[in-house]
Amino acid sequence: MRSACQGLSHLPVLFAAALALIPAAARAGHSELEVPPADTFLLGGEQTAQMVVSGRNTGQTGVVILAKASPAEEAAETVIATVAPGGEFRHAYAPGEIALIRNQSASETARFSVDFTGSASSLSMSYALPQKD
C-alpha cells in the first residue's frame, strides 16, 4: 500500500515552477528608512506601472504619507495617511505618481519600514531636504 505522502513528492517542484511564473513587477522591494527631522523621503515618480507601497512606523515620531502626481514643485500633494508610532499604511500609487514619507518632527529622526512593488533598482529614491530661510 502506498503512503499518502508518496503522492505529494512532486509538490515542491510544482511550487517552484509556479513562483517562476509570477511577473517581475509583482516582486517587492524593501527599505528601512531614517527620515531626518522635517524632511521628506520620495519614492517613485518614474514607474510605468502601479506601485503598491505599505509601511510601518518603527520610530518614535509621527509621519505623514502623501501622493504627488509629478515631480514639479507646484504639483499638489494629497494626504494618504498620518501614521503614529507603531502604525501602518498601504496605498496603490498610479504610474508616475510619487510616494512621499514626511517626518512630522522638527527635532527627531523618523524611522519607517517600507515595502513596495517593483525593483528598488528601477525606482527613484531621494530626500527632499527642507528649505532653510
LINFEN-V920066 format. One record per helix or strand of 2 or more residues. SS is the DSSP state (~ for helix, > for strand). FROM is the first residue (numbers start at 0). TO is the last residue. If there is no record, write none. Layout:
ss=SS from=FROM to=TO
ss=SS from=FROM to=TO
This chain:
ss=~ from=5 to=7
ss=~ from=10 to=19
ss=~ from=23 to=25
ss=> from=27 to=34
ss=> from=39 to=43
ss=> from=50 to=56
ss=> from=62 to=67
ss=> from=76 to=82
ss=> from=87 to=92
ss=> from=97 to=102
ss=> from=109 to=116
ss=~ from=119 to=121
ss=> from=124 to=127
